Amino acid sequence: MADQMKAKPGTRRIWSSALGVVAALALAIGVNMLVERFAPRARLDLTAQKLYTLSDGTRSVLSGLQDPVTLRLFYSRKLGTAVPAFGAYAERVRAMLDEYVAVSGGKLRLEVLDPEPFSETEDRALAFGLQGVPVDQSGEQVYFGLVGGRTHAAR
C-alpha cells in the first residue's frame, strides 16, 4: 500500500514546471501593470531601423505647436484587404502618427476615417482634394491620404 502512495517519477518535475510557468506569467502581468501605472508614456522602439524613434527636430516641432492641429487619415480598409502590403504600410503610418500625437502634448489630434463609397466621409475626402483609385474591376474607389489643419474651436 505504501508503494501506491508514492508519487510517480517525473510528477514532481511537472508540478514544479507548471508552478514556474504560473509564477513567470504572474510576474509578467505584474510588471506590465506597474509600468502602465507609473510610466504610461514611456515608449521603447525595438525595431532594427528605429522606425518609431522620432528625431530631435520632430520632437521640437511637435512640442512647440502653438495651436491645436487635427490630422485626418483617410484609409479605406478595403485597400488593405485587397493589397496586404498597403495594409501593413498603413499600420506603420498609423503607429507613427500615434507617436506624433503622444509627443505633441495634446496639441495634435488624429482622426482615422474609412471612406465608404457614396458616403459623407468619401465626400469629405474629395473636398480635401484626395483622389480615389480603383482597387478592382468593379471600379470602386479606395483612399489612402493624410490631411492636416488647425483645429477650430467649437462655437
Rosetta blueprint (number, residue, H / E / L):
1 M L
2 A H
3 D H
4 Q H
5 M H
6 K L
7 A L
8 K L
9 P L
10 G L
11 T H
12 R H
13 R H
14 I H
15 W H
16 S H
17 S H
18 A H
19 L H
20 G H
21 V H
22 V H
23 A H
24 A H
25 L H
26 A H
27 L H
28 A H
29 I H
30 G H
31 V H
32 N H
33 M H
34 L H
35 V H
36 E H
37 R H
38 F H
39 A L
40 P L
41 R L
42 A L
43 R L
44 L L
45 D L
46 L L
47 T L
48 A L
49 Q L
50 K L
51 L L
52 Y L
53 T L
54 L L
55 S L
56 D H
57 G H
58 T H
59 R H
60 S H
61 V H
62 L H
63 S H
64 G L
65 L L
66 Q L
67 D L
68 P L
69 V E
70 T E
71 L E
72 R E
73 L E
74 F E
75 Y E
76 S L
77 R H
78 K H
79 L H
80 G H
81 T H
82 A H
83 V L
84 P H
85 A H
86 F H
87 G H
88 A H
89 Y H
90 A H
91 E H
92 R H
93 V H
94 R H
95 A H
96 M H
97 L H
98 D H
99 E H
100 Y H
101 V H
102 A H
103 V H
104 S L
105 G L
106 G L
107 K L
108 L E
109 R E
110 L E
111 E E
112 V E
113 L E
114 D L
115 P L
116 E L
117 P L
118 F L
119 S L
120 E H
121 T H
122 E H
123 D H
124 R H
125 A H
126 L H
127 A H
128 F L
129 G L
130 L L
131 Q L
132 G L
133 V E
134 P E
135 V L
136 D L
137 Q L
138 S L
139 G L
140 E L
141 Q E
142 V E
143 Y L
144 F E
145 G E
146 L E
147 V E
148 G E
149 G E
150 R E
151 T L
152 H L
153 A L
154 A L
155 R L
